[in-house]
Each structure stands twice: as structure tokens, then as C-alpha cells.
Amino acid sequence: MAWIVLVVSGLLETVWAAALNAARGFTRLVPSVVFVVALVASMAGLSYAMRSIPIGTGYAIWVGIGAIGTAVYGMVALGDAVTAARLVCLALIVAGVLGLKLLH
């Protein structure tokens, strides 16, 4: 169960990062509220997961999921550049996250 919560919390990191961008310095109410709710839920889930997952593994996987999700969201929804170098870097993050999970 902790692993499922950790993955969902990592995905919520992507949500709060996207909402933070959309909030435009907290000048827009709905994205600001989404940011706060997703941030609190993401942190609560990370905290729960780290009860049974080592801190180094749990935090790195949480950050990795959030970083990959946010980068992909930026490329797909916001028009961020999609380059071979960026895709290779994202693949390296995926490999690191998978490696940490397998070595747990």
C-alpha cells in the first residue's frame, strides 16, 4: 500500500507544480486552491509512505515521479521544447527511479 500511496503522491507533485504555474503568483483563485490541496495531499502521502519505505528511496522516487510528470506536462500541454537530450535525461530519471524500486 505504501508504494501505491508514494506513486499517487508523486503524481500529485506534478499537479501542484502545474497549478503553481497556472496560479500566476497566486493571483488566480482556483489554481491557487488546487496548488494548496495537491501540495498538502502530496506531502501527507509522502509522509505516510515513508513509514515503511526508507527515506532515501521514498523521497527520490517521489521527486523523480514529480519531475518526470512535470516535464512531460510542460512538453505536452505547455509547448516546452521536446528534444532528444531532454528525453534522454528523462529516461535516465526513469531508470534511476526503477533502479531504486528494484533495489529496495
C-alpha positions as CSV (number, residue, x, y, z in Angstrom):
1,M,0.0,0.0,0.0
2,A,2.9,2.4,0.8
3,W,4.2,2.1,-2.8
4,I,0.8,3.0,-4.3
5,V,0.5,6.0,-2.0
6,L,4.0,7.0,-2.9
7,V,3.2,6.9,-6.6
8,V,0.0,8.8,-6.2
9,S,1.8,11.4,-4.1
10,G,4.4,11.8,-6.8
11,L,1.7,12.4,-9.4
12,L,0.2,15.0,-7.0
13,E,3.5,16.7,-7.1
14,T,3.0,17.2,-10.8
15,V,-0.5,18.5,-10.1
16,W,0.7,21.1,-7.6
17,A,3.6,22.2,-9.9
18,A,1.2,22.7,-12.8
19,A,-1.2,24.5,-10.5
20,L,1.5,26.8,-9.2
21,N,2.4,27.8,-12.8
22,A,-1.3,28.4,-13.5
23,A,-1.8,30.4,-10.3
24,R,0.4,33.2,-11.8
25,G,1.9,34.3,-8.4
26,F,-1.2,33.3,-6.5
27,T,-3.3,35.9,-8.4
28,R,-5.8,33.3,-9.7
29,L,-8.0,31.6,-7.0
30,V,-8.8,28.2,-8.5
31,P,-5.3,27.2,-9.4
32,S,-4.1,28.6,-6.1
33,V,-6.5,26.4,-4.2
34,V,-5.6,23.3,-6.4
35,F,-2.0,24.0,-5.6
36,V,-2.5,24.1,-1.8
37,V,-4.8,21.0,-1.8
38,A,-2.4,19.0,-4.0
39,L,0.6,20.1,-2.1
40,V,-0.8,19.1,1.3
41,A,-2.1,15.7,-0.1
42,S,1.2,15.0,-1.8
43,M,3.2,15.7,1.4
44,A,0.8,13.7,3.5
45,G,1.1,10.8,1.2
46,L,4.9,11.0,1.1
47,S,4.9,11.1,4.9
48,Y,2.7,8.0,5.1
49,A,4.8,6.1,2.6
50,M,8.0,6.9,4.4
51,R,6.7,5.0,7.4
52,S,7.7,1.8,5.6
53,I,9.9,2.9,2.7
54,P,13.4,4.2,3.5
55,I,13.7,8.0,3.3
56,G,16.3,8.0,0.6
57,T,14.4,5.6,-1.6
58,G,10.9,7.2,-1.0
59,Y,12.0,10.8,-1.4
60,A,14.0,10.1,-4.6
61,I,11.1,8.2,-6.2
62,W,8.6,10.9,-5.1
63,V,10.8,13.6,-6.6
64,G,11.5,11.5,-9.7
65,I,7.8,10.9,-10.4
66,G,7.1,14.6,-9.9
67,A,10.0,15.8,-12.1
68,I,9.1,13.4,-14.9
69,G,5.4,14.2,-14.7
70,T,6.0,18.0,-14.6
71,A,8.5,17.8,-17.5
72,V,6.1,15.7,-19.6
73,Y,3.2,18.0,-18.8
74,G,5.2,21.0,-19.8
75,M,6.1,19.4,-23.2
76,V,2.6,18.1,-23.9
77,A,0.4,20.8,-22.6
78,L,2.5,23.9,-22.5
79,G,4.7,23.6,-25.5
80,D,8.0,23.2,-23.8
81,A,10.7,22.0,-26.2
82,V,10.9,18.3,-26.9
83,T,14.5,17.5,-27.7
84,A,16.5,14.2,-27.8
85,A,18.6,15.5,-25.0
86,R,15.6,16.2,-22.7
87,L,14.1,12.8,-23.5
88,V,17.4,11.1,-22.7
89,C,17.6,12.9,-19.4
90,L,14.0,11.9,-18.5
91,A,14.8,8.3,-19.4
92,L,17.8,8.5,-17.0
93,I,15.5,9.7,-14.3
94,V,13.1,6.8,-15.0
95,A,16.0,4.3,-14.9
96,G,17.1,5.8,-11.5
97,V,13.6,5.5,-10.1
98,L,13.2,2.0,-11.3
99,G,16.6,1.0,-10.0
100,L,15.8,2.4,-6.6
101,K,12.5,0.5,-6.5
102,L,14.2,-2.8,-7.6
103,L,17.0,-2.4,-5.1
104,H,14.6,-1.7,-2.2
